[in-house]
Amino acid sequence: MSTDFCQISAARLELSLKKSFSPSDIKRRIELSGGKEEGILMEGLKSNYRRAVFVWLAMVGGIFFYLLLVELSKPDIHFLQRGSLSPEVTPITYFLLSFSALTLFLIWFVRSQILDGKAPGGKTPASRLLTASILTDALCEMMAINGLTLFLLTRNSLNFYIFLLLSFVLFTYFFPRYAQWEEWAGRTEGIAGSAAAIR
């Protein structure tokens, strides 16, 4: 008796729902829900983009702080001063030059690993973009730090200026651009949505 009553009640509830929501209403609700999720995604993207720009500005400010240190360093203050070709300095110089030459490869490798999801960087596209941007900035600044290290070792300011210029060029090239972020995030979400639909 109770089973029949439950079946009748379920049938009446289903009938009332069908009368209350037409197919067009259901479709509209789904579209609104999808739009809300997309809005949340874009808001997270904008928030992480602002953080990436702030970090970029802070690190670019860092290389100009190094420039100020070099300019304020007086010639008569010696810190581990050696000739550029001295036995103590030569191995370090070659190491720093080799590391600097590999910087572009390291930037490409780190960015590709994080954005492809092969390295830890976050679950969402926005968090992966932020992580990749911060690590890229760190590698760009490393170029200026190498120049500062060479300056402290050799007191040759030309070494620092060359590395500073290279660092600034890399910073300018890898400045986070929102249009590129938006395009990459949309493409990634589209691929993820297609894969989910296939499953």
N, C-alpha and C positions, 0 to 999 in steps of 0.2 A: 504494500500500500504506500509506504513512505517512498519506495523507489519510483513508483509511478508519479507521485507528487513532485519529486525532484526533477524528473524528466520533463513534466509539463511546465514546471517553473523555468527550467533552462530554455525550453523552446519559446516560451513567452518573452523571456529576456532577450534572446537572439532576435526575435521578430521586432521587438521594440527598438533595439539598436539599429537594425536595418532601416527602420522607418525614420529614426532620428538622424542618421548620417547617410547621406547619399554617396555614391562613388566619388563624385566631384569633391564633396566635403572631406572625405578620407584622403584623397589625393592632395588637397590643399593643406591639410594638417601635416602630411608627410613632408611636403615641400617647405612648410614653415619650420618644421623640426630640423630639416637639413640646413636651412638657412641660418638657424640659430647656432647649430654646431659649427658652421663655416665662420660665423661671426666670432665665436669663441676662439677658433683657430687663428683668425687674422688678428684678434686682439693680443693673443699670446705671441704672435710673430712680431707685432709692433713693439710690444714690451721688451722682448729679447733684442730686437734691433736697436732700441734706444740704449740698452745696456752695452751692446757691442760698440756703438759709436762713442759712448762715454769711456770705455776701456781703451779704444783707439786713441782718443784725445789725450788720455792720461799717459799712455806709453809714448806717444809722439812728444809730449811735454818732457818725458824722461830723457830722450836723446838730446833735447836742447839744454837740459840741465847738465848733461855730460859735457856739452859744448862750453857751458859757463865754467865748469870746473877746469877744463883745459885752458881757457882764456885767462882764468884767474891764477893759474899755477905759475909761479915765478921761476925764471930760468935757473936761479941759484939754489932752488930746492930740489935735491936729488933723491929719488926713490927707486932703488934697484936700478940705477942708471947703468946701462951697458951700451956698447956699440951695436948697431943693427946686425953686424956679422960676427959678433963675439960668440964663442962656443956655448956660453950659458943661455944666450937669447935665441940663437938660430933654431934649435928644435921647437921652442915654443912658438916662434914666428911661423915656421912651416905648418905647425899644427893648427894655429888660428887661421892661416890662409886656406888650408885644406878644408877646415870646418866651414869657413865662410863660403867657399866654392860649392859646398854641398847644401847650402841653405835652401836654394831653390828646389832641389830635389826633396829635401826634408819637408818643405812646405807643401809641395804637391802630394807627397806620400801621406802626411798627417791628415790633410784635408780630405783626400780620397777615402782613407780608412774610416774617418769619422762620419763623413756624409753618406757613405755606403752602409753604415751600420756595422762595420767589421771591428770597430774599436769602441770602447765606452765613450759615450757622448750625450746620452739622453735618449728617451724613447720617442719623443716628438720631433718633427722636422725643425721646429723653432729652437729647441734645446740643442740639437746637433749643429745647427748653423751657428749658434752662439759659442759653443765649445770650439768649433773649428776656427771661428774668427779670433777668439782669445789666444789660442795656441799659435795661430799665424802671426798675430801681433808680437807674441813673445819671441818667435824666431826672427822676425824683422828687427826687433830691438837687440837681439843677440849680436847682430852684425855691428851695431854701434858699440856694444860692450867689448867686442873683440878689438875694435879700433882703440878704445880707451885703454885696454890692457897693453896693447902694443906701445901706446904713447907713454904709459907709466914705465915700461921696460926700456924704451929707447930714447925717450924724450923727443921723439920726432913727431911734431904735430901734423905733418903731412899724412902720416899713416892714419891718424884719427880722422882727418877731414875726408879722406877717400872713403873710409868705412862709414862715416856719418852720412855722406852723400848717397852711398849704396843703400843704407838703411832707410833713408827718407824716400828714396825712389820705390823701394819695396812697400813701405807703408802707404804711399800714394796709390800704387797699383792695387793693393789688396784692401783698400778702404771699403768697408761694408756698404753695399748699395742695395737699397730696399727693393728696387724693381727686380734685381736678380734674386734676392731672397724670396720674394713673392712668387716669382716664376718657378724657382726650384721647389718650393714648398707645395705649390699647386700641382706640379708634375709628380712629386713624390706621393702626395695624397691620392692622386688619380690612379697611380700604379697600385698603391695599397688597396684602394677601393675595388679595383678590377680583380686583384688577387683574392680578396675576400668574397667577391661575387662568384668567382670560379669555384671556390671551396663550397 
